Amino acid sequence: MKERAISILRWGERYAKTDIVYLTKNASWLTISQVLMSVFALLTSIAFAHFIPKDVYGSYRYLLSLFWTFTTFSLTGVPAALARAIAKGEDGAYKESVRLSLIWSWPMILISLGLAVYYFAQGNLLLFAGALIIAVIGPLMQPTYLFGSLLEGKRAFRATAVAGVVLNLVPMLALIAIMFVSQNPIAFLAVYLIANVGTAALISWYVWRRFGAEERRPAESIFALGAHFSVMNILAGIAGQIDRLLVFHYLGAVELAVYSFAIALPDQIKSMGNNIATIAFPKFANRPFTEIRETLSRRLGGFTLLMVALAGIYIAIAPFAFHIFFPAYTEAIWYSQIYALALIPLASIFPTTALQAHAANKELYILNIVSSVFQIGILFPAIAYYGLLGAVVARILSRTFNLLLSVMLTRAYSYKAA
């Protein structure tokens, strides 16, 4: 039976121009993992929707957005550089990456402390405490999460899936538990960060003992490549959080809570697409770029059709889902249905992953800077003048622009690499 299934998949590869056996074998583990993680996220959201007031939840989401924004000022490019090195058998890059991540967390610490001083001077003790917690615990997040890049580079997708489940289960349980004793957004932030860092540290210790090999030094400088990726990520990281920061600034905590629920379920569907990037990265890293170019159009077309179908299904079932799971947030239904259209341009993961796998720094700089500037540029007026609807439409336009630009840059790089 197994041999028969493999032969059918091999037959399909002639038409799909993709290693379907490799994709099916590894995607199954990551898909199961992603489904479980989506269930955990759904349970957490249900708990927040039923037990926590909107203004408290909105403040918590704002603090989380501050945290993720501040992380962009550290060496966020190290994970991609590490995965590339591990895929080439350079295991010595892991410890070096942990060391660099710890050392270069100082910009994040200084920015967090600076903002804490500002909020204290303004008399906002809630945001003062939140910024302090970010400064103390936040810098440990990336170093403890680097095990994911090690597993990705080694194509240990089963281990990646299991680790991902554990890493989402523990914070979920911790957050739900704290809801019974506190409704303070600071408590939620502290519990979220501590649970993530503590769990990731334990997983990192196990992964290194289980998968670490002889410490062959990387041929390329992890710092140099990671720094390139990090500079690219600064604007992208800010662009990824600016919508939430602007909604909180212009509209308030309650509206941010509504917006967070509006985009939550479509973003969970989007996160499943990240599994494809995880699987594709080591394959792309070891293939000539001209070979990748030959199958890119087929991949883009097939994935876009899949996203169109998923967006249509979500638009149809969203009203039922909100009335069942989030009855306190039914005003978010319309926004969520519109935001589902942002799933359609997610095929950009293919050209972007190909450029990262081949360290196409010039093209990646252009992609990240131009796309981020475009997104930030349209979000400011969109939210200021059109509120939540403006935020949703701006996100859709931004992803569409990112897809078009990534395809153009990938084609340009493929001709240069030929």
C-alpha positions as CSV (number, residue, x, y, z in Angstrom):
1,M,0.0,0.0,0.0
2,K,2.8,2.4,1.0
3,E,4.7,1.6,-2.2
4,R,1.6,2.1,-4.3
5,A,0.9,5.5,-2.7
6,I,4.5,6.6,-3.3
7,S,4.3,5.5,-7.0
8,I,1.2,7.6,-7.4
9,L,2.9,10.6,-5.9
10,R,5.9,10.1,-8.1
11,W,3.6,10.1,-11.1
12,G,2.1,13.4,-10.0
13,E,5.6,15.0,-9.7
14,R,6.0,14.9,-13.5
15,Y,3.1,17.4,-13.8
16,A,3.5,19.4,-10.6
17,K,7.3,19.7,-11.0
18,T,7.6,19.4,-7.3
19,D,9.0,16.7,-4.9
20,I,5.5,15.6,-3.8
21,V,6.8,12.6,-1.8
22,Y,9.1,14.9,0.2
23,L,6.3,17.5,0.7
24,T,3.6,15.0,1.7
25,K,5.9,13.2,4.2
26,N,7.0,16.3,6.0
27,A,4.0,18.5,5.6
28,S,1.8,15.9,7.3
29,W,3.8,16.3,10.6
30,L,3.8,20.1,10.3
31,T,0.1,20.2,9.3
32,I,-0.9,18.1,12.4
33,S,1.2,20.4,14.5
34,Q,-0.3,23.5,13.0
35,V,-3.8,22.2,13.5
36,L,-3.1,21.6,17.2
37,M,-1.5,25.0,17.6
38,S,-4.5,26.6,15.9
39,V,-6.8,24.8,18.3
40,F,-4.7,26.1,21.3
41,A,-4.9,29.6,19.9
42,L,-8.6,29.2,19.4
43,L,-9.1,28.0,23.0
44,T,-7.0,30.9,24.3
45,S,-9.1,33.4,22.3
46,I,-12.3,31.9,23.5
47,A,-11.1,32.2,27.1
48,F,-10.2,35.9,26.5
49,A,-13.5,36.6,24.8
50,H,-15.6,35.1,27.6
51,F,-13.6,36.0,30.7
52,I,-11.7,39.2,30.0
53,P,-13.1,42.7,29.3
54,K,-12.4,44.2,25.9
55,D,-10.3,47.1,27.2
56,V,-8.1,44.8,29.2
57,Y,-7.6,42.4,26.3
58,G,-6.9,45.4,24.0
59,S,-4.2,46.7,26.4
60,Y,-2.6,43.2,26.5
61,R,-2.5,43.0,22.7
62,Y,-0.9,46.5,22.6
63,L,1.8,45.4,25.0
64,L,2.5,42.3,22.9
65,S,2.7,44.4,19.8
66,L,5.3,46.6,21.6
67,F,7.3,43.5,22.4
68,W,7.3,42.2,18.9
69,T,8.2,45.7,17.5
70,F,11.1,46.0,19.9
71,T,12.4,42.6,18.9
72,T,13.1,44.0,15.4
73,F,16.0,46.0,16.8
74,S,17.9,42.8,17.7
75,L,19.6,40.3,15.4
76,T,16.3,38.9,14.0
77,G,18.1,37.7,10.9
78,V,20.1,35.1,12.8
79,P,17.5,32.3,12.7
80,A,17.4,32.4,8.8
81,A,21.2,32.5,8.7
82,L,21.4,29.6,11.1
83,A,19.0,27.5,9.2
84,R,21.0,28.0,6.1
85,A,24.2,27.0,7.8
86,I,22.7,23.9,9.5
87,A,21.3,22.8,6.1
88,K,24.9,22.7,4.9
89,G,26.1,20.6,7.9
90,E,27.7,23.5,9.8
91,D,26.4,22.7,13.3
92,G,28.9,24.9,15.0
93,A,26.7,27.9,13.9
94,Y,24.2,27.0,16.6
95,K,26.1,28.1,19.7
96,E,27.5,31.1,17.8
97,S,23.9,32.1,17.0
98,V,22.8,31.9,20.6
99,R,25.8,34.0,21.7
100,L,25.1,36.7,19.0
101,S,21.4,36.8,19.9
102,L,22.2,37.4,23.5
103,I,24.9,40.1,22.8
104,W,22.9,42.0,20.3
105,S,19.7,42.2,22.4
106,W,21.1,45.5,23.9
107,P,19.2,47.7,21.5
108,M,15.9,46.1,22.4
109,I,16.8,46.5,26.1
110,L,17.7,50.2,25.7
111,I,14.6,51.0,23.7
112,S,12.3,49.2,26.2
113,L,13.9,51.0,29.1
114,G,13.6,54.4,27.3
115,L,9.9,53.8,26.7
116,A,9.4,52.8,30.3
117,V,11.0,56.1,31.4
118,Y,8.7,58.0,29.0
119,Y,5.5,56.2,30.2
120,F,6.5,56.7,33.9
121,A,7.0,60.5,33.2
122,Q,3.5,60.5,31.6
123,G,2.1,58.8,34.7
124,N,1.0,55.7,32.7
125,L,2.1,53.0,35.2
126,L,0.4,50.2,33.2
127,L,2.6,50.8,30.1
128,F,5.6,51.6,32.3
129,A,5.4,48.2,33.9
130,G,4.8,46.5,30.5
131,A,7.9,48.1,29.0
132,L,10.0,47.1,32.0
133,I,8.9,43.4,31.7
134,I,9.8,43.5,28.0
135,A,13.2,44.9,28.8
136,V,13.9,42.1,31.3
137,I,12.4,39.0,29.7
138,G,12.1,39.9,26.0
139,P,15.8,39.6,25.1
140,L,15.7,35.9,26.0
141,M,13.0,35.0,23.5
142,Q,15.1,34.7,20.3
143,P,18.1,32.8,21.8
144,T,15.8,30.1,23.3
145,Y,13.8,29.8,20.0
146,L,16.9,29.1,17.8
147,F,16.3,25.4,18.2
148,G,13.7,25.8,15.5
149,S,16.3,26.9,12.9
150,L,18.5,23.9,13.9
151,L,15.7,21.5,13.3
152,E,14.6,23.2,10.1
153,G,18.2,23.0,8.7
154,K,18.3,19.3,9.6
155,R,14.9,18.7,8.1
156,A,13.8,17.2,11.4
157,F,10.2,18.1,10.7
158,R,8.7,15.6,13.1
159,A,10.7,17.1,16.0
160,T,9.8,20.6,14.8
161,A,6.1,19.6,14.9
162,V,6.3,18.1,18.4
163,A,8.3,21.1,19.8
164,G,5.8,23.5,18.2
165,V,2.9,21.8,19.9
166,V,4.6,21.9,23.3
167,L,5.7,25.5,22.9
168,N,2.1,26.5,22.3
169,L,0.4,24.3,24.8
170,V,2.3,25.5,27.9
171,P,1.7,29.3,27.3
172,M,-2.0,28.5,26.6
173,L,-2.4,26.7,29.8
174,A,-0.5,29.4,31.7
175,L,-2.6,32.2,30.3
176,I,-5.9,30.5,30.9
177,A,-4.8,29.7,34.5
178,I,-3.9,33.3,35.2
179,M,-7.3,34.5,34.0
180,F,-8.9,32.9,37.1
181,V,-6.8,35.0,39.5
182,S,-6.2,38.3,37.6
183,Q,-7.5,40.6,34.9
184,N,-4.4,42.7,34.7
185,P,-2.8,42.9,31.2
186,I,0.6,43.1,32.9
187,A,0.1,39.7,34.4
188,F,-0.9,38.3,31.0
189,L,2.2,39.8,29.4
190,A,4.5,38.4,32.1
191,V,3.0,35.0,32.0
192,Y,3.1,34.8,28.2
193,L,6.8,35.8,28.0
194,I,7.9,33.6,31.0
195,A,6.0,30.6,29.7
196,N,7.4,30.9,26.2
197,V,11.0,31.5,27.3
198,G,11.0,28.8,29.9
199,T,9.5,26.2,27.7
200,A,11.7,27.1,24.7
201,A,14.8,26.9,26.9
202,L,14.0,23.3,28.0
203,I,13.3,22.3,24.4
204,S,16.6,23.9,23.2
205,W,18.5,21.9,25.8
206,Y,16.9,18.6,24.6
207,V,17.2,19.5,20.9
208,W,20.9,20.2,21.2
209,R,21.6,17.0,23.1
210,R,19.5,15.0,20.6
211,F,20.5,16.7,17.2
212,G,23.7,18.5,17.9
213,A,26.7,17.0,16.0
214,E,30.4,17.7,15.6
215,E,30.9,21.5,15.7
216,R,31.9,22.2,12.1
217,R,32.4,25.9,11.8
218,P,30.2,27.8,9.3
219,A,31.9,28.8,6.1
220,E,30.0,32.1,6.1
221,S,29.9,34.5,9.0
222,I,26.7,34.0,10.9
223,F,27.0,37.6,12.1
224,A,27.5,39.1,8.6
225,L,24.6,37.2,7.0
226,G,22.4,37.5,10.1
227,A,23.1,41.3,10.2
228,H,22.0,41.6,6.6
229,F,18.8,39.7,7.3
230,S,18.3,41.7,10.5
231,V,18.6,45.1,8.8
232,M,16.0,43.9,6.3
233,N,13.7,42.8,9.0
234,I,13.6,46.1,10.9
235,L,11.1,47.8,8.7
236,A,9.3,44.5,8.0
237,G,8.9,43.9,11.8
238,I,7.6,47.4,12.4
239,A,5.2,47.1,9.4
240,G,3.9,43.8,10.8
241,Q,2.9,45.5,14.1
242,I,2.2,49.1,13.1
243,D,-1.5,48.4,12.4
244,R,-2.1,47.3,16.0
245,L,-0.1,50.2,17.4
246,L,-2.0,52.7,15.3
247,V,-5.4,51.2,16.1
248,F,-4.6,51.5,19.8
249,H,-3.3,55.1,19.3
250,Y,-6.1,56.4,17.2
251,L,-9.1,54.3,18.2
252,G,-8.3,52.9,21.7
253,A,-8.0,49.5,23.5
254,V,-11.5,48.3,22.9
255,E,-11.2,48.8,19.1
256,L,-7.9,47.0,19.2
257,A,-9.5,44.1,20.9
258,V,-12.2,44.0,18.1
259,Y,-9.5,44.3,15.4
260,S,-7.5,41.5,17.0
261,F,-10.4,39.1,16.9
262,A,-11.3,40.2,13.3
263,I,-7.8,39.1,12.0
264,A,-7.3,36.2,14.4
265,L,-8.9,33.3,12.5
266,P,-7.6,34.3,9.0
267,D,-4.1,34.7,10.4
268,Q,-4.3,31.2,11.9
269,I,-5.0,30.0,8.3
270,K,-2.1,32.1,7.1
271,S,0.2,30.5,9.6
272,M,-0.4,27.1,8.1
273,G,1.3,28.4,4.9
274,N,4.4,29.0,7.0
275,N,4.9,25.3,7.1
276,I,5.4,25.2,3.4
277,A,8.2,27.8,3.8
278,T,9.8,25.7,6.5
279,I,9.8,22.6,4.3
280,A,10.9,24.4,1.2
281,F,13.8,26.3,2.7
282,P,16.4,23.4,2.9
283,K,15.3,22.2,-0.5
284,F,15.7,25.6,-2.1
285,A,19.1,26.1,-0.3
286,N,20.5,23.1,-2.1
287,R,19.1,23.7,-5.6
288,P,20.3,25.9,-8.4
289,F,18.1,29.0,-8.6
290,T,17.4,28.4,-12.3
291,E,15.8,25.1,-11.3
292,I,13.6,26.9,-8.8
293,R,12.5,29.4,-11.4
294,E,11.2,26.7,-13.7
295,T,8.6,25.5,-11.2
296,L,7.8,28.9,-9.6
297,S,4.8,29.8,-11.7
298,R,3.2,26.5,-11.2
299,R,3.6,26.7,-7.4
300,L,2.3,30.3,-7.4
301,G,-0.8,29.4,-9.4
302,G,-1.7,26.3,-7.5
303,F,-1.2,27.8,-4.1
304,T,-3.2,30.9,-5.0
305,L,-6.2,28.8,-6.1
306,L,-6.0,27.0,-2.8
307,M,-6.1,30.3,-0.9
308,V,-9.0,31.5,-3.0
309,A,-11.0,28.4,-2.0
310,L,-10.0,28.8,1.7
311,A,-10.9,32.5,1.7
312,G,-14.3,31.7,0.2
313,I,-15.0,29.0,2.8
314,Y,-14.0,31.2,5.6
315,I,-16.2,34.1,4.4
316,A,-19.2,31.7,4.4
317,I,-18.6,30.2,7.9
318,A,-17.3,33.3,9.7
319,P,-20.7,34.5,11.1
320,F,-21.4,31.1,12.6
321,A,-17.9,30.8,14.1
322,F,-18.1,34.2,15.8
323,H,-21.6,33.5,17.2
324,I,-20.4,30.2,18.6
325,F,-16.9,31.1,19.8
326,F,-16.8,34.9,20.2
327,P,-20.3,36.1,20.9
328,A,-19.0,39.2,22.6
329,Y,-17.2,40.2,19.3
330,T,-19.9,39.9,16.7
331,E,-19.1,43.4,15.4
332,A,-15.8,42.0,14.1
333,I,-17.5,39.6,11.7
334,W,-17.7,42.0,8.7
335,Y,-14.1,43.1,9.1
336,S,-13.0,39.5,9.4
337,Q,-14.8,38.4,6.2
338,I,-13.1,41.2,4.3
339,Y,-9.7,40.4,5.8
340,A,-10.0,36.9,4.6
341,L,-9.2,38.2,1.1
342,A,-5.7,38.8,2.4
343,L,-5.2,35.0,2.3
344,I,-5.2,35.1,-1.5
345,P,-1.8,36.8,-2.1
346,L,0.0,34.5,0.4
347,A,1.8,32.7,-2.4
348,S,4.6,35.2,-1.9
349,I,6.1,32.7,0.6
350,F,7.6,30.8,-2.4
351,P,9.6,33.6,-4.0
352,T,10.6,35.1,-0.6
353,T,11.8,31.7,0.8
354,A,13.8,31.1,-2.4
355,L,15.5,34.4,-2.1
356,Q,16.3,33.8,1.6
357,A,17.6,30.3,0.9
358,H,20.1,31.7,-1.6
359,A,21.0,34.7,0.4
360,A,19.9,37.1,-2.3
361,N,20.7,40.1,-0.1
362,K,20.1,42.9,-2.7
363,E,16.7,41.6,-3.7
364,L,15.7,40.9,-0.1
365,Y,16.7,44.4,0.9
366,I,14.5,45.8,-1.9
367,L,11.6,43.5,-1.1
368,N,11.6,44.2,2.7
369,I,12.2,47.9,2.5
370,V,9.8,48.7,-0.4
371,S,7.0,46.4,0.9
372,S,7.3,47.7,4.4
373,V,7.4,51.4,3.4
374,F,4.3,50.8,1.3
375,Q,2.5,49.1,4.1
376,I,3.4,51.7,6.7
377,G,2.6,54.5,4.3
378,I,-0.9,53.4,3.6
379,L,-1.8,52.2,7.1
380,F,-1.3,55.7,8.7
381,P,-4.0,57.5,6.6
382,A,-6.2,54.4,6.3
383,I,-6.6,54.0,10.0
384,A,-6.7,57.7,10.8
385,Y,-9.5,58.4,8.4
386,Y,-11.3,55.1,8.0
387,G,-10.7,53.2,11.3
388,L,-10.8,49.5,11.4
389,L,-12.1,49.1,7.8
390,G,-9.1,51.1,6.6
391,A,-6.7,48.9,8.5
392,V,-8.2,45.7,7.0
393,V,-8.2,47.0,3.4
394,A,-4.6,48.4,3.8
395,R,-3.4,45.0,4.9
396,I,-5.0,43.3,1.9
397,L,-3.4,45.8,-0.5
398,S,0.0,45.4,1.2
399,R,0.1,41.7,0.8
400,T,-0.9,42.0,-2.8
401,F,1.9,44.5,-3.4
402,N,4.3,42.2,-1.6
403,L,3.4,39.2,-3.9
404,L,3.8,41.2,-7.1
405,L,7.2,42.7,-6.0
406,S,8.6,39.3,-4.7
407,V,7.8,37.6,-8.0
408,M,9.4,40.4,-10.0
409,L,12.6,40.3,-7.8
410,T,12.8,36.5,-7.9
411,R,12.6,36.5,-11.7
412,A,15.3,39.2,-11.9
413,Y,17.6,37.3,-9.6
414,S,17.1,34.0,-11.5
415,Y,18.4,35.6,-14.7
416,K,21.4,37.1,-12.8
417,A,22.1,33.7,-11.2
418,A,21.9,31.8,-14.5
